[in-house]
Every structure is written in structure tokens, then in C-alpha cells.
Amino acid sequence: MTSQLAPHLQLLATLRSTRNVTRTAELLGVPQPTVSRRLAALSESLGAPLTVPDGRGIRLTRAAELLAEAAERALIAVDAGARLAREEIEPDSGRVVLGFLHLLGRSLVPALLRDYRAVAPRARFTLVQGSRQEMVDRLAEGQLDLALLAPVPDEPGFETAVLARQPILLSVPAGHRLAGRHGVRMEELAGEEFVLLEPGYGLRRITDELCAAAGFEPRIAFEGQESDTVRGLVAAGLGVALLPHFEPGAPAGVAEVPIVPPVGRTIGLAWRRGEPVSRSVGEFREFVLGRSSGRV
């Protein structure tokens, strides 16, 4: 069965994504009848159908879903091996797939890449942004080489290095009753409406945990996917938010107030534990670690 399945890994993975034979054929660059014949051959080998009709498309059976999931994992592993082999033959062909949180794309990531390109001008990167949970999942699945995350993950399958600790402040509308305060305790925010990032973002987890520790559940006015959007909603008077300090200073319409006692989060680099990396990934990782304050 393995020898029959191996040539069709990409077919299964693509079909799982498209749910459409015609679209799958287009993406693979083969005639539609070829895809249909391959599916029929795989179904015969498995002894069960791989697809069932679903409206104008198709739906994978449970057996096919299991095979497709395995195919996707196998393709990621093969791609990683091919990259290692390619860089062994042509060292200058290396590329680093770096994941990071949206918020870190404002200053940290550009500064790191600028400084690294100064010493390695031929370095190439693929940059991937998303929520913390999305980056953790992609890193675990092998879709990323490295990830800049906050807070630093503690999953056993990762190794990490702390790069910095970032203070978290309360952002309020400029005319808010707390705008002129030198500090505010979380308990004082029990009656406020919050503008939050969606679940899966590190700042959302921090906010939920701080509110819970203070004995209340935040009243959610709005949820977003970008910290800049959250700040814009705060400036519009639609709620308060817990956010890192805005560089170089709070934007118009927003006042930042320290939280008492102080609150912060760690920013760190993460990679998969015990996995071989390409020369380009290893060199960039060592460059970043040379700037870190310690490992966890």
C-alpha cells in the first residue's frame, strides 16, 4: 500500500484543500481524467471509496481524510529534506522561513533582518505573520523554520531563547477618566468595556488571565486581529485595551497608563527541538541568539 500511495501524496493533499477534482487537476497541471483515474486506483487499493459527492464538489471520506493528513505531513518532511540537500550542494541557495506575530512586524523583525543582511547580504527569507497560536501550530507542523513569539512557548517539542521583556500598558481614550493616572490596578477595570484581540493571540491570553486574577471577566466591546486596529478603536472611545508601548509614543487619541504591579511579556525565538536545520537557518538562528538575554 505504501508504494502505491507515495506517488499520489500531492494529489491527496491538494484534494483535501480544494474539495474539487477540476481545481485539483488545474493546480497539479494534469488533465482531470488523470486525477479521476488516480483516485479510482487509490480507492481500489484501499478497498474503500475516498470521496463522496457534496453539492457541486466532493467530500473526502474519513479514511481519505486520514490519508490526506498523513500525506501533508509527509510532504512537509520531504520538502525540508530537499532544502537541506539543496543547500548542501549550493550553499547560497538557502532560505529561512520565519514566522512572527503581527505586532512584532512593526520594529523587531525589520531591525533583525536589517542587521543580519548587513553581515549576510545574500540571505533570503520567507516571512509569515499570524496569531500566536497559528505560528505555534505552523512551527510544530514544520511549515516554519523559526518563529518569533510572545509569550515564549513552553511546549516540550520546542527550544526557545528569550530576546526581550516587553512592558504591557493600559491603552485608554485620551479623555478617559484614567488617562492622567500614573498607574492603575487591574481591579479598577472591572466595569470597563474592552477592545481585545481574538482568541489565539498572546495578548488576548494575557488580558484574559490578568482579568481572571483580578476577579472579573472582561466585558468585550470589540475583537480584532491587528493591534493597530485595536488602538484605533480605543482612540475612537470604544473601549480600553492592554497593549505594548507604542513606539515612538502613544498615537493621537490614546493615552497609555502603567499597570500596577507592572505587567510584561517575554519575546523569544522558537524552533523544533532536536531537528536538523539547514545552514542558512542555523546561521540566522545563531545571529539572533547572539542578541538574546538568555535561554528558557
N, C-alpha and C positions, 0 to 999 in steps of 0.2 A: 504494500500500500504506500509506503514512504517513497519508493522510486516513482510510482505513478503520480503522486501528489506534488513532488518537488518542482516539476516544470510549470505547475499551474498556481504557484503561490501568489503571484501578482494578480492573476485573474480573480482568485477568491477575495483578496484584499480589496481590489478595486470594486468588485461587485457588491461587497459589503457596504461600501461607501455610496455607490450610485443607486443601488436597488433598481438598475435598469440595464438590460442586455445591450441595447443600442448605444447608450452612453458609455458603457464599459468597453465596447468594441472601439469606439472613437478614441477613448483615452489610451487604449493599448495599441492602436494603429493596426488593427486586424479586421477582416470582414466579420459582420455579425454572425453569419452561419458558422464561422470558425469558433466563436465563443459558445454558441449553442451546442456544437459537437463536443467541445471540451467539457462542458457542463454535463452533457449526457454520459460521456465516458467516465467522468469522476463519480457521477451518481451510480453507475453500474458497478464501479469498483467498490464503492462504499456499501452498496446494497440497499440504498435508500435515496429518495429524492433530495436534492439540495435546495430547490426553490419551489415556491408555490405562487400562483397568481395573486396580485394585490392591487386592485384597481387597474390603472394603466401600466403599472410596473410589476415588480415581483418582490417577494419577501423571502429571505433565507430561512430555511428550516432551522430548528435548534441544532441539529447535527452540523449543518453548514456554518452556522454562527461559531460553533466551537472550532471548526477547521479554519475559518477565516481569521479568528482571533490568533490562533497559533501561527497562521501564515504571516500576519502583520508583525508578530514578534520575531519570526524567523527572518523576515526581510530587513528589519532594523539591525539584527545581528550581522547579516550578510553585508549590509551597507557599511557598517562600522568596520568589519574586517577588510572590505575593499579599500576603504580610506586608509587604513594602516598600511596595507600592501602598496598602495599608490604612493604614499609619502616615503616609503622605504626605497622605492625606485626613483621617485622625483621629489626630493625634499621640499622644493619650492612650491609644490602643488598643494600644500597644506591649507586647511581651513578650520576655523573654530566656530562651532555653533553655540552661541552664548544666549542664554535666557535671562530675563530680568523683569522686575516689576515696573509698571508704567512710571511710577514716581521716581525711580532711580534713573530714568532716561533723561531727566532734566539736567543733572550736572555730573553725577558719579560716573555713569557709563561713558559719556563723551570725554571726560577727563582721563579715564583709564585708557581708552582707545587712543587718544591723542598722545599720551605719554609713551604708550607701547609702540605706536607706529614711529615714534622718534628714534627708537632703538631697533625696530624690526619693520622697516618701511614696506616690505613685501608681504606682510601678514594680511590675511584675508579673513573676514568674519561674516557669518550669517547671524543676524540679530532677531531674537524672538521675544515679544513682550506679552504679558498677560497677568492674570491674578496669581497670587502666591500659590494657591492650590493647583492651578493649571501648570505652573512652572515645576512644582514638585512632581506632579504626575508625569509630565513630559521627560523630566530628568530620570525618573525611575524607569520609564519605558525605553530609555536610550535615544530619545529624539533630540536631546541636548547633550553637549559635552560638559558644560559648566553652567551654573546658574547663580545669579546674584539675588539673594533673598533676604527678607526681613519679616518676622524674626528668623533667626538661623534655625533650620530644621533639625530635629533630634531623632529622625528615623534611623534605625540601625543600619540601613543599607547605604547611608551617605557618610562621607567625610566632609568636614567643614572647617573654615577658617574665618574668624571674626575680623572684619575690616574696620568697623567703627561702631560707636554707640550714638544713636540719633535721638535727641530730646523730642518728646511729643508735647504739643501745646494745645490749649483750647482756642479754637477759632470762633469768634462771635461777630455779629454785625457791628459796624462801627458805633452805632447808637445804642447798643445793648447795655443793660444795667451792669454787666460785669466787665465792660470794655476797659474801664480805667483801673481795674484792680491789679495789684501786684502779685496776686496768687488766688487760686480758687480750689476748694476741695471738691472731690467728685460728688460727695453727698449733696452739695448745693445745686447739682444739676438734675436732681430727680424730677423736677417739674418742667424741664426744658424739652423742646422738640429737637430731634437730632437729624442731621443730614449725614447718611452713612454710605460707605462703600458696600457693595453687595457681599453676601456670604462667600467665603473663599479667599477674600483679600486679608492680608495680615493685619492691616489697621482695623478692619472690622472685628477680627478676633480680639484684638487688644481692647477695643472700645467695649465690646460685649463683656469681656472679663472684668474690666475696671468697673463698669456699672453694676455687675453682679456682686463684686466685692463690696461696693458701696451700698448694697441692699435694694437696688431697684433695676427694673428693666427699661431700657431706653424707649422713649416714645418716638417712633420713626415717622418723620415727615416725608423724606425722600431717600431713595437709594440710587447710587450711581456706580459707574465703572472707572471714572477718572477723578483723581484728586483735584484737578483744576476745575472740573465741573462742580464738585462738592464745594470748593471755595467760592465759586460763582453763586451758588445757591445760598451760601452763608451771607455773602455780600448783599444779596437781594432781600435779606431779612427773613429767610425761610427756615432757619434753624441754626443750631450750633454743631460743631464737629471737632473731633480730636485728630489733629494732623501734625506732621513735622513742620518745623520752622520753614517759612517760605523765603528763599533766597532771591534778592539781597535783603528784602524786608517785606512785611505784610502788604498785600495788594490793596488797592483802593477799596474802601468799604468794609474791610475786615480788620479786626483787632485781635492780636494774639496774647493770650494770658497764660502764664505758667501754672501748672497743676501742682498742688501741694498734697502730699510729698511729691517730688519730681518723678516724672514718668518718661521712659525712653524705650527704645527697641534696638536690638543688635542688627547690623547689616553684615552679611557674610557671603562667602563663596562656597558653593557646594558642588560635589561631584560624586559619582558612584564608587562605593568602596571596593577596592581590590580589582578594579577593571583596568586593563591596559589602555593607554591613551596614545594618540599619535604624537609625533614630535612637536607639531605646531601647538596642539592643546597643552602638552606638558610644558613647553616654554612659556606660553602665556600664563598658565597657572602659577608657575614659579615666579613670574614677574609680579603677579597680583599678591602672592603670598609674601613676597619681599616687602610689601607695603602694609601688611596686616599687623595687628597688635597682638595676635595670639591665636591659638587653635582651641577648638572645643571638640 
